[in-house]
Amino acid sequence: MKKDSGKESVGAKSAGKLTERAAVRPTCVTLETFEPAALRAAAGHLVGLAKTEWKCYRKELQRCQEKFSEKRVHQFRVETRRLLSWIELVAPFLPSGRVGKIRDCLKRHLDTFDDLRDTHVQLLLTRKLGDGYAEATAFERYLRKREKHAHRRTLSNLKCMKTKRLGKWIASCRKDLKKR
């Protein structure tokens, strides 16, 4: 039989801390805790933001398709990420299936540029090594060749990138937000 020394065990101490933290943790904020007028105002702002973000996204895609350059690719990726951020922001107010479809579509659009962007980053780092290393020069030649292939492949994928379905999904999200 074990003797009780009157001291709490280490496990008991940590269990006590966990329950104390749980008691201090704030409760989840639900939509019901907000006033309806505040929710309507927020939904109106989010609807307007969706329209703005969608226009910017389409504009950058069109620019990237017209004149394909590193700067245009960067701007299009930024706009895609902004649209993704908007989707994440409004996700609690919308059906999860539609949000998932939009998120997946935008991520596929971003994935189009992965190989090219990775090659650009590697080229930047290789240039920093300078001409002091023969291996770096050979690797840079290899990266230039890889960049040409990635550039061609990305450009062909970009030219056939469709946004009609994505636009419909975002429009339906805007309608759902207006109803709130």
Backbone hydrogen bonds in HBPLUS format (Angstrom, degrees):
<---DONOR---> <-ACCEPTOR-->    atom                        ^
c    i                          cat <-CA-CA->   ^        H-A-AA   ^      H-
h    n   atom  resd res      DA  || num        DHA   H-A  angle D-A-AA Bond
n    s   type  num  typ     dist DA aas  dist angle  dist       angle   num
A0013-LYS N   A0009-SER O   3.08 MM   4  6.42 153.0  2.15 149.3 156.8     1
A0014-SER N   A0010-VAL O   3.06 MM   4  6.36 165.9  2.08 155.1 157.8     2
A0015-ALA N   A0011-GLY O   2.95 MM   4  6.09 151.2  2.04 143.7 152.2     3
A0016-GLY N   A0012-ALA O   2.97 MM   4  6.14 149.4  2.06 142.6 150.3     4
A0017-LYS N   A0013-LYS O   3.06 MM   4  6.42 150.6  2.15 147.1 155.0     5
A0018-LEU N   A0014-SER O   3.05 MM   4  6.30 151.9  2.13 144.6 151.7     6
A0019-THR N   A0015-ALA O   3.15 MM   4  6.45 158.2  2.19 146.9 151.6     7
A0020-GLU N   A0016-GLY O   3.02 MM   4  6.24 148.7  2.12 143.1 152.1     8
A0021-ARG N   A0017-LYS O   2.93 MM   4  6.17 158.8  1.98 149.8 154.9     9
A0022-ALA N   A0018-LEU O   2.97 MM   4  6.22 156.9  2.03 147.0 153.5    10
A0023-ALA N   A0019-THR O   3.08 MM   4  6.24 146.3  2.19 138.9 147.2    11
A0024-VAL N   A0020-GLU O   3.09 MM   4  6.38 139.9  2.26 142.2 153.1    12
A0024-VAL N   A0021-ARG O   3.09 MM   3  5.06 124.9  2.41  94.1 108.5    13
A0025-ARG N   A0021-ARG O   2.89 MM   4  6.04 141.7  2.04 150.7 161.1    14
A0033-THR N   A0030-THR O   3.10 MM   3  5.65 156.4  2.15 112.8 119.4    15
A0034-PHE N   A0031-LEU O   3.22 MM   3  5.72 160.7  2.26 112.4 117.9    16
A0038-ALA N   A0035-GLU O   3.08 MM   3  5.37 120.5  2.45 104.2 118.3    17
A0039-LEU N   A0035-GLU O   3.08 MM   4  6.44 156.6  2.14 154.2 161.3    18
A0040-ARG N   A0036-PRO O   2.91 MM   4  6.15 159.0  1.96 150.6 155.9    19
A0041-ALA N   A0037-ALA O   3.01 MM   4  6.22 156.8  2.07 144.1 150.3    20
A0042-ALA N   A0038-ALA O   2.95 MM   4  6.16 160.8  1.99 147.6 152.9    21
A0043-ALA N   A0039-LEU O   2.84 MM   4  6.01 161.7  1.88 150.9 156.4    22
A0044-GLY N   A0040-ARG O   2.88 MM   4  6.05 155.4  1.94 145.3 152.1    23
A0045-HIS N   A0041-ALA O   3.01 MM   4  6.27 154.7  2.07 145.9 152.5    24
A0046-LEU N   A0042-ALA O   2.92 MM   4  6.19 159.1  1.96 151.0 156.8    25
A0047-VAL N   A0043-ALA O   2.90 MM   4  6.12 147.8  2.01 147.6 156.1    26
A0048-GLY N   A0044-GLY O   3.10 MM   4  6.34 161.8  2.13 146.6 150.8    27
A0049-LEU N   A0045-HIS O   2.87 MM   4  6.11 153.3  1.95 147.7 156.1    28
A0050-ALA N   A0046-LEU O   2.91 MM   4  6.07 147.2  2.02 138.9 147.3    29
A0051-LYS N   A0047-VAL O   3.14 MM   4  6.48 156.7  2.20 148.0 153.1    30
A0052-THR N   A0048-GLY O   3.09 MM   4  6.36 162.5  2.12 149.2 153.5    31
A0053-GLU N   A0049-LEU O   2.85 MM   4  6.01 172.6  1.85 156.2 158.5    32
A0054-TRP N   A0050-ALA O   2.88 MM   4  5.94 160.3  1.92 149.3 154.9    33
A0055-LYS N   A0051-LYS O   3.06 MM   4  6.23 159.3  2.10 146.2 151.5    34
A0056-CYS N   A0052-THR O   2.99 MM   4  6.26 164.0  2.02 154.3 158.7    35
A0057-TYR N   A0053-GLU O   2.89 MM   4  6.03 156.9  1.94 147.4 154.2    36
A0058-ARG N   A0054-TRP O   2.96 MM   4  6.16 167.9  1.97 152.4 155.0    37
A0059-LYS N   A0055-LYS O   2.90 MM   4  6.04 158.4  1.95 148.9 155.5    38
A0060-GLU N   A0056-CYS O   2.96 MM   4  6.14 163.1  1.99 150.3 154.1    39
A0061-LEU N   A0057-TYR O   2.96 MM   4  6.16 153.5  2.03 148.3 156.3    40
A0062-GLN N   A0058-ARG O   2.93 MM   4  6.13 161.2  1.97 148.8 153.7    41
A0063-ARG N   A0059-LYS O   2.93 MM   4  6.20 159.0  1.98 147.6 153.6    42
A0064-CYS N   A0060-GLU O   2.87 MM   4  5.97 157.2  1.92 144.6 151.0    43
A0065-GLN N   A0061-LEU O   2.90 MM   4  6.12 150.5  1.99 147.5 155.6    44
A0066-GLU N   A0062-GLN O   2.93 MM   4  6.15 147.2  2.04 146.3 155.2    45
A0067-LYS N   A0063-ARG O   2.91 MM   4  6.04 178.3  1.91 158.2 158.8    46
A0073-VAL N   A0069-SER O   2.92 MM   4  6.14 161.8  1.95 154.4 159.6    47
A0074-HIS N   A0070-GLU O   3.00 MM   4  6.17 157.5  2.05 143.0 149.3    48
A0075-GLN N   A0071-LYS O   2.96 MM   4  6.25 161.9  1.99 150.6 155.0    49
A0076-PHE N   A0072-ARG O   2.90 MM   4  6.12 158.0  1.94 150.6 156.5    50
A0077-ARG N   A0073-VAL O   2.92 MM   4  6.15 159.6  1.96 151.4 157.0    51
A0078-VAL N   A0074-HIS O   2.94 MM   4  6.23 154.2  2.01 150.3 157.6    52
A0079-GLU N   A0075-GLN O   3.01 MM   4  6.29 162.2  2.04 149.0 153.1    53
A0080-THR N   A0076-PHE O   2.90 MM   4  6.12 152.3  1.98 148.2 156.4    54
A0081-ARG N   A0077-ARG O   2.97 MM   4  6.20 156.4  2.03 146.9 152.7    55
A0082-ARG N   A0078-VAL O   2.93 MM   4  6.25 149.7  2.02 147.4 156.4    56
A0083-LEU N   A0079-GLU O   2.99 MM   4  6.23 156.4  2.04 146.2 151.8    57
A0084-LEU N   A0080-THR O   2.92 MM   4  6.19 153.5  1.99 145.8 153.8    58
A0085-SER N   A0081-ARG O   2.87 MM   4  6.11 149.0  1.96 143.4 151.8    59
A0086-TRP N   A0082-ARG O   2.98 MM   4  6.32 150.6  2.07 145.0 152.6    60
A0087-ILE N   A0083-LEU O   3.02 MM   4  6.33 157.8  2.07 147.8 153.4    61
A0088-GLU N   A0084-LEU O   2.97 MM   4  6.28 157.6  2.02 149.2 155.1    62
A0089-LEU N   A0085-SER O   2.93 MM   4  6.13 145.0  2.06 142.6 152.7    63
A0089-LEU N   A0086-TRP O   3.08 MM   3  4.96 118.6  2.47  91.6 107.3    64
A0090-VAL N   A0086-TRP O   3.02 MM   4  6.32 152.1  2.10 153.7 159.7    65
A0091-ALA N   A0087-ILE O   2.91 MM   4  5.77 118.9  2.29 142.6 157.4    66
A0093-PHE N   A0090-VAL O   2.92 MM   3  5.56 149.4  2.02 122.8 131.8    67
A0094-LEU N   A0091-ALA O   3.22 MM   3  5.32 162.5  2.25 109.8 115.1    68
A0099-VAL N   A0095-PRO O   3.25 MM   4  6.54 166.8  2.27 154.8 158.7    69
A0100-GLY N   A0096-SER O   2.90 MM   4  6.02 157.1  1.95 147.7 153.8    70
A0101-LYS N   A0097-GLY O   3.07 MM   4  6.33 152.4  2.15 143.5 150.6    71
A0102-ILE N   A0098-ARG O   2.99 MM   4  6.27 164.0  2.01 155.7 159.2    72
A0103-ARG N   A0099-VAL O   2.90 MM   4  6.05 166.9  1.91 152.3 156.5    73
A0104-ASP N   A0100-GLY O   2.90 MM   4  6.01 163.4  1.93 147.3 152.1    74
A0105-CYS N   A0101-LYS O   2.97 MM   4  6.11 159.5  2.01 147.0 152.7    75
A0106-LEU N   A0102-ILE O   2.96 MM   4  6.18 166.7  1.98 156.2 159.3    76
A0107-LYS N   A0103-ARG O   2.92 MM   4  6.09 155.1  1.99 148.2 155.7    77
A0108-ARG N   A0104-ASP O   2.92 MM   4  6.14 147.6  2.02 144.3 153.0    78
A0109-HIS N   A0105-CYS O   3.02 MM   4  6.36 151.2  2.11 144.8 152.7    79
A0110-LEU N   A0106-LEU O   2.95 MM   4  6.31 150.2  2.04 144.2 152.4    80
A0111-ASP N   A0107-LYS O   2.83 MM   4  6.06 151.0  1.91 143.7 152.2    81
A0112-THR N   A0108-ARG O   3.21 MM   4  6.46 128.8  2.48 139.7 150.8    82
A0112-THR N   A0109-HIS O   3.34 MM   3  5.38 142.8  2.49  95.9 105.7    83
A0113-PHE N   A0110-LEU O   3.08 MM   3  5.86 152.6  2.16 120.0 125.4    84
A0114-ASP N   A0111-ASP O   3.18 MM   3  5.10 161.6  2.22 104.4 110.0    85
A0117-ARG N   A0113-PHE O   2.86 MM   4  5.92 166.9  1.87 163.9 168.2    86
A0118-ASP N   A0114-ASP O   2.88 MM   4  6.03 164.1  1.91 155.7 160.3    87
A0119-THR N   A0115-ASP O   3.01 MM   4  6.17 157.0  2.06 145.5 151.6    88
A0120-HIS N   A0116-LEU O   2.94 MM   4  6.23 156.1  2.00 148.7 155.4    89
A0121-VAL N   A0117-ARG O   2.98 MM   4  6.25 161.0  2.01 153.3 157.7    90
A0122-GLN N   A0118-ASP O   2.99 MM   4  6.23 160.0  2.03 148.3 153.8    91
A0123-LEU N   A0119-THR O   2.88 MM   4  6.10 153.5  1.95 149.3 156.7    92
A0124-LEU N   A0120-HIS O   3.01 MM   4  6.29 156.5  2.07 147.6 153.5    93
A0125-LEU N   A0121-VAL O   3.09 MM   4  6.38 158.6  2.13 149.4 154.7    94
A0126-THR N   A0122-GLN O   2.88 MM   4  6.05 151.4  1.96 146.3 154.8    95
A0127-ARG N   A0123-LEU O   2.93 MM   4  6.11 156.0  1.98 150.8 156.3    96
A0128-LYS N   A0124-LEU O   3.35 MM   4  6.61 142.9  2.50 137.5 146.2    97
A0129-LEU N   A0126-THR O   3.05 MM   3  5.31 138.2  2.23 102.2 113.7    98
A0130-GLY N   A0127-ARG O   3.07 MM   3  5.38 136.8  2.27 102.0 113.5    99
A0137-THR N   A0133-TYR O   3.30 MM   4  6.64 152.8  2.38 144.1 150.3   100
A0138-ALA N   A0134-ALA O   3.06 MM   4  6.36 160.0  2.10 149.6 154.7   101
A0139-PHE N   A0135-GLU O   2.85 MM   4  6.02 156.6  1.90 147.0 154.3   102
A0140-GLU N   A0136-ALA O   2.85 MM   4  6.00 147.2  1.96 141.7 150.7   103
A0141-ARG N   A0137-THR O   3.05 MM   4  6.35 153.0  2.13 144.7 151.2   104
A0142-TYR N   A0138-ALA O   3.06 MM   4  6.37 158.3  2.11 146.3 152.1   105
A0143-LEU N   A0139-PHE O   2.87 MM   4  6.16 155.0  1.93 146.3 153.5   106
A0144-ARG N   A0140-GLU O   2.86 MM   4  6.12 151.1  1.94 148.1 155.8   107
A0145-LYS N   A0141-ARG O   3.10 MM   4  6.38 156.6  2.15 148.6 154.0   108
A0146-ARG N   A0142-TYR O   2.94 MM   4  6.21 160.6  1.97 149.5 155.5   109
A0147-GLU N   A0143-LEU O   2.71 MM   4  5.89 146.6  1.82 144.7 154.6   110
A0148-LYS N   A0144-ARG O   3.07 MM   4  6.37 151.5  2.15 143.8 149.8   111
A0149-HIS N   A0145-LYS O   3.23 MM   4  6.62 160.6  2.27 149.7 153.8   112
A0150-ALA N   A0146-ARG O   2.89 MM   4  6.12 167.1  1.91 153.3 157.3   113
A0151-HIS N   A0147-GLU O   2.71 MM   4  5.76 152.0  1.78 147.3 155.9   114
A0152-ARG N   A0148-LYS O   2.99 MM   4  6.18 163.7  2.02 148.3 151.7   115
A0153-ARG N   A0149-HIS O   2.96 MM   4  6.16 168.1  1.98 153.8 157.2   116
A0154-THR N   A0150-ALA O   2.81 MM   4  5.84 161.2  1.84 147.0 152.8   117
A0155-LEU N   A0151-HIS O   2.92 MM   4  5.99 160.6  1.96 148.0 153.7   118
A0156-SER N   A0152-ARG O   3.06 MM   4  6.29 159.9  2.10 147.8 152.7   119
A0157-ASN N   A0153-ARG O   3.05 MM   4  6.26 156.1  2.11 144.8 151.6   120
A0158-LEU N   A0154-THR O   2.78 MM   4  5.92 151.0  1.86 148.8 157.7   121
A0159-LYS N   A0155-LEU O   2.95 MM   4  6.12 153.1  2.02 147.8 153.8   122
A0161-MET N   A0158-LEU O   3.20 MM   3  5.08 166.3  2.22 105.5 107.9   123
A0167-GLY N   A0163-THR O   2.81 MM   4  5.94 155.4  1.87 150.1 156.9   124
A0168-LYS N   A0164-LYS O   3.03 MM   4  6.35 149.5  2.12 145.9 153.9   125
A0169-TRP N   A0165-ARG O   2.99 MM   4  6.32 156.6  2.04 151.7 157.9   126
A0170-ILE N   A0166-LEU O   2.97 MM   4  6.24 161.1  2.00 152.2 157.2   127
A0171-ALA N   A0167-GLY O   2.89 MM   4  6.04 153.8  1.96 143.6 151.5   128
A0172-SER N   A0168-LYS O   2.92 MM   4  6.17 152.5  2.00 145.6 152.8   129
A0173-CYS N   A0169-TRP O   2.98 MM   4  6.27 143.9  2.11 141.6 151.8   130
A0174-ARG N   A0170-ILE O   2.93 MM   4  6.25 153.0  2.01 147.6 154.7   131
A0175-LYS N   A0171-ALA O   3.00 MM   4  6.32 153.8  2.07 146.0 152.8   132
A0176-ASP N   A0172-SER O   2.97 MM   4  6.18 158.1  2.02 144.0 149.7   133
A0177-LEU N   A0173-CYS O   2.94 MM   4  6.20 154.8  2.01 148.3 155.2   134
A0178-LYS N   A0174-ARG O   2.95 MM   4  6.20 147.6  2.05 144.6 153.7   135
A0179-LYS N   A0175-LYS O   3.10 MM   4  6.40 144.1  2.24 145.2 154.1   136
A0180-ARG N   A0177-LEU O   3.20 MM   3  5.32 137.5  2.39  97.9 109.1   137
